[in-house]
Amino acid sequence: MASVEYKLDPRDGRHRLMEINGRSFLIQGLARRAGVNYPLLAWREAVLGENVAARFNGWPGVWIHALDDLYYGAFHHAVERATLRQYLAPYRRPKIFAVWSVSDPRPFAAQAYHALQRARAAAFDASLRASLRRHVQPMPASGPSRNES
């Protein structure tokens, strides 16, 4: 699977190819764990002409992007009003991590380093802090949707 990005050219209104990225996207791990094999589905459709559909395998787990989760919890705790038990509930379920891997912690470490650099910069720059907050959608007023187990 690949990610293909286009950008609208304001000069003529046409979309222009920006990048083809052959790396797997982050949520691919969740799809595989839940029994959805996107590359195989795409191949079967393109090569065999099959009209294929993914079938859920019943995996009850969650996908966790640990750094984003920590960031969201830090900046939106007052809005979300989740208890510590609610916040930690997904971590007690079967899970797959977006970036963390015991067998290869380097990507997580690099991402954590850059996140800490941004947090340090934001601590001293109110406009940067506001910009970072805009990147995270607050939970609906009805309360947190975290599943407890």
C-alpha positions in Angstrom: 0.0 0.0 0.0 1.2 3.5 -0.7 0.1 7.0 0.2 -0.2 9.4 -2.7 -0.4 13.1 -2.2 -1.7 15.7 -4.6 -1.9 19.5 -4.3 -4.3 21.8 -6.2 -2.4 24.2 -8.4 -4.1 27.6 -8.0 -2.7 28.7 -11.4 -4.7 26.3 -13.5 -7.0 24.5 -11.0 -5.4 21.1 -11.7 -4.1 18.6 -9.1 -0.4 18.0 -9.2 1.4 14.9 -7.9 3.4 15.9 -4.8 4.6 12.5 -3.4 4.2 8.8 -3.6 5.1 7.3 -0.2 5.5 3.5 -0.2 5.8 3.2 3.5 3.0 1.6 5.4 0.7 4.1 7.1 0.4 4.0 10.9 -3.0 2.4 11.2 -2.1 -0.5 9.0 -1.1 -2.4 12.1 -4.6 -2.2 13.5 -6.1 -3.3 10.2 -3.9 -6.4 10.1 -4.6 -7.2 13.8 -8.3 -7.0 13.1 -8.0 -9.3 10.1 -8.0 -6.8 7.3 -5.1 -7.2 4.8 -5.3 -4.2 2.6 -2.5 -5.2 0.2 -4.0 -8.6 -0.4 -7.5 -7.1 -0.9 -6.1 -4.5 -3.4 -4.2 -7.3 -5.2 -7.2 -9.6 -5.4 -9.4 -6.7 -6.8 -6.8 -5.5 -9.3 -5.3 -8.8 -10.5 -8.1 -11.3 -10.0 -11.0 -8.8 -10.6 -12.7 -10.0 -7.4 -15.1 -7.7 -5.7 -13.7 -8.2 -2.2 -14.8 -7.0 1.2 -12.9 -7.1 4.5 -14.3 -9.3 7.2 -13.8 -8.3 10.8 -12.3 -11.1 12.9 -13.8 -10.0 16.2 -10.5 -8.8 17.8 -11.7 -6.6 20.8 -8.5 -4.5 21.0 -7.6 -0.8 20.5 -5.0 1.1 18.5 -2.9 3.4 20.7 -0.7 6.3 19.5 1.0 6.7 22.9 2.6 10.1 22.3 -0.6 11.6 20.9 -2.5 10.1 23.8 -0.2 11.6 26.3 -0.4 15.0 24.6 -4.2 14.9 24.4 -4.4 13.9 28.0 -2.1 16.7 29.1 -3.7 19.5 27.0 -7.4 18.4 27.2 -7.7 16.8 30.6 -9.8 19.7 32.0 -12.2 19.6 29.0 -12.5 15.8 28.8 -12.8 15.3 32.6 -11.8 11.6 32.3 -10.8 9.8 35.5 -7.5 8.1 35.7 -9.3 4.8 35.4 -11.1 5.9 32.2 -7.8 7.3 30.8 -6.0 4.0 31.4 -8.9 1.7 30.3 -7.6 1.2 26.7 -4.2 0.2 28.0 -5.8 -2.7 29.9 -7.4 -4.1 26.7 -5.7 -6.0 23.9 -3.8 -3.3 22.0 -1.6 -2.5 19.2 0.7 0.6 19.3 1.0 3.0 16.4 4.7 3.5 16.9 6.0 1.7 20.0 7.7 -1.7 19.5 9.9 -3.5 21.9 11.8 -5.1 19.0 12.5 -1.6 17.5 12.1 1.3 19.9 14.1 3.8 17.7 11.1 5.2 15.9 9.3 5.9 19.1 12.4 7.4 20.7 12.9 9.7 17.7 9.2 10.7 17.8 9.4 11.3 21.6 12.5 13.4 21.2 10.9 15.7 18.6 7.7 15.9 20.7 9.7 17.0 23.7 11.5 19.6 21.6 8.1 21.0 20.5 6.7 20.9 24.1 9.8 22.7 25.3 9.4 25.4 22.6 5.6 25.6 23.3 6.2 26.2 27.0 7.8 29.6 26.1 5.7 30.6 23.1 1.9 31.2 23.7 1.2 31.3 19.9 2.9 27.9 19.4 1.0 26.5 22.3 -2.3 27.7 20.8 -1.4 26.2 17.5 -0.6 22.8 19.0 -3.9 22.9 20.9 -5.8 23.5 17.6 -4.4 20.2 16.2 -6.4 18.1 18.8 -10.1 17.9 18.7 -11.7 18.1 22.2 -14.1 15.3 23.2 -17.8 16.1 22.9 -19.5 17.8 25.8 -21.3 14.5 26.6 -18.2 13.1 28.2 -15.3 10.7 27.4 -15.9 7.8 25.0 -13.1 5.6 26.4 -14.2 2.1 26.9 -13.7 0.6 30.3 -12.9 -3.0 30.7 
